[in-house]
């Protein structure tokens, strides 16, 4: 027997998920007002439980910026009724999805592994001056990545 849409909405687990989703969306709106504009576009709240806020950033660069701002962010957010009991902020990096344009660009674009002529010369000079043979060989191999 097929359930009606109303019956599905009344199911407790589904209802809790909808409520939690709305709560997180509301918390995200509060968070955005306390973040610099570029940063607000690259992070969101993943969870807020037991006075601990978990933020997810698009990549490691944005997560690092969030971590740097965390102490000031905690102080600012604690002044709002919603985050009054906030004790800690955890920053995580979002896992890229296989279909995201960013992940396709990263895997498709060749990585440039060349160094400048000046860097190559410095590496060669350093290789000549070190006593560790393995390190010297590694430096010489690295110096061969010079752009011609």
C-alpha positions as CSV (number, residue, x, y, z in Angstrom):
1,X,0.0,0.0,0.0
2,X,1.5,3.4,-1.0
3,X,1.8,6.1,1.6
4,X,0.6,9.6,0.9
5,X,2.9,12.5,1.0
6,X,1.3,13.7,4.2
7,X,2.0,10.4,5.9
8,X,5.7,10.6,4.9
9,X,5.9,14.1,6.4
10,X,4.4,12.9,9.6
11,X,7.0,10.2,10.1
12,X,9.2,11.1,13.1
13,X,12.6,10.4,11.5
14,X,11.9,12.3,8.4
15,X,10.3,15.1,10.4
16,X,13.4,15.4,12.6
17,X,15.7,15.6,9.6
18,X,13.6,18.4,8.1
19,X,13.6,20.3,11.4
20,X,17.4,19.8,11.8
21,X,18.0,21.0,8.3
22,X,16.0,24.1,8.9
23,X,17.9,24.7,12.2
24,X,21.2,24.4,10.4
25,X,20.1,26.8,7.7
26,X,19.1,29.3,10.3
27,X,22.4,28.9,12.1
28,X,24.2,29.4,8.8
29,X,22.5,32.7,8.3
30,X,23.7,33.8,11.7
31,X,27.2,32.6,11.0
32,X,27.4,34.5,7.6
33,X,26.8,37.8,9.4
34,X,30.0,37.3,11.4
35,X,32.3,36.2,8.6
36,X,34.1,38.2,6.0
37,X,32.2,38.0,2.7
38,X,34.6,35.8,0.7
39,X,34.9,33.4,3.6
40,X,31.2,33.2,4.2
41,X,30.8,31.9,0.6
42,X,33.2,29.0,1.1
43,X,32.0,27.5,4.4
44,X,28.9,26.3,6.2
45,X,27.8,24.7,9.5
46,X,27.9,21.0,9.5
47,X,26.7,20.6,13.1
48,X,26.1,22.4,16.3
49,X,25.8,20.2,19.3
50,X,26.9,20.3,23.0
51,X,28.1,23.9,22.5
52,X,30.5,22.8,19.8
53,X,30.3,24.2,16.3
54,X,31.6,22.2,13.3
55,X,32.3,24.2,10.2
56,X,33.1,22.8,6.8
57,X,35.1,24.7,4.3
58,X,35.4,24.2,0.5
59,X,39.2,23.5,0.7
60,X,42.2,23.7,3.1
61,X,42.8,27.4,2.4
62,X,39.4,28.4,3.6
63,X,39.6,26.0,6.5
64,X,42.9,27.6,7.6
65,X,41.3,31.0,7.5
66,X,38.5,29.8,9.6
67,X,40.8,28.3,12.1
68,X,42.7,31.6,12.3
69,X,39.5,33.5,12.9
70,X,38.0,30.9,15.3
71,X,38.8,32.7,18.6
72,X,37.3,36.0,17.4
73,X,34.4,34.2,15.9
74,X,33.6,32.4,19.1
75,X,33.6,35.7,21.0
76,X,31.4,37.4,18.4
77,X,29.0,34.5,18.2
78,X,28.6,34.1,22.0
79,X,27.1,37.6,22.0
80,X,24.1,36.2,20.0
81,X,21.3,34.3,21.8
82,X,21.6,31.4,19.3
83,X,25.3,30.7,20.1
84,X,25.3,32.0,23.7
85,X,26.8,28.7,25.1
86,X,29.3,28.2,22.3
87,X,32.6,26.8,23.6
88,X,34.6,25.6,20.6
89,X,34.7,25.7,16.8
90,X,36.1,22.8,14.8
91,X,37.0,23.4,11.1
92,X,36.9,20.6,8.6
93,X,37.6,20.4,4.8
94,X,34.8,19.2,2.6
95,X,35.5,16.1,0.6
96,X,35.3,17.0,-3.1
97,X,32.7,15.1,-5.0
98,X,33.6,13.2,-8.2
99,X,31.2,15.4,-10.2
100,X,32.4,18.8,-8.9
101,X,34.1,21.1,-11.5
102,X,36.9,21.8,-9.0
103,X,37.9,18.1,-8.7
104,X,37.7,17.6,-12.5
105,X,40.0,20.6,-13.0
106,X,42.5,19.4,-10.5
107,X,42.8,15.9,-12.0
108,X,42.7,17.0,-15.7
109,X,45.2,19.8,-15.6
110,X,48.9,18.8,-15.8
111,X,51.0,19.9,-12.8
112,X,53.9,22.0,-13.7
113,X,57.0,20.6,-12.1
114,X,59.7,23.0,-13.4
115,X,61.9,25.3,-11.5
116,X,63.7,28.5,-12.5
117,X,67.2,28.5,-13.8
118,X,68.3,30.5,-10.7
119,X,66.8,27.8,-8.4
120,X,68.5,25.1,-10.4
121,X,71.9,26.8,-10.0
122,X,71.3,27.2,-6.2
123,X,70.4,23.5,-5.9
124,X,73.5,22.4,-7.8
125,X,75.7,24.6,-5.6
126,X,74.1,23.2,-2.5
127,X,74.5,19.6,-3.8
128,X,78.2,20.3,-4.3
129,X,78.6,21.6,-0.8
130,X,76.7,18.9,1.2
131,X,78.5,15.8,2.5
132,X,75.5,13.5,2.5
133,X,75.7,11.6,-0.8
134,X,72.0,10.7,-1.0
135,X,71.0,14.3,-0.3
136,X,73.4,15.6,-2.9
137,X,72.0,13.2,-5.6
138,X,68.5,14.2,-4.7
139,X,69.3,17.9,-5.1
140,X,71.0,17.3,-8.4
141,X,67.9,15.4,-9.7
142,X,65.7,18.2,-8.5
143,X,67.9,20.8,-10.2
144,X,67.3,19.0,-13.6
145,X,63.7,20.2,-13.5
146,X,64.8,23.6,-14.8
147,X,62.8,25.3,-17.4
148,X,64.7,25.6,-20.6
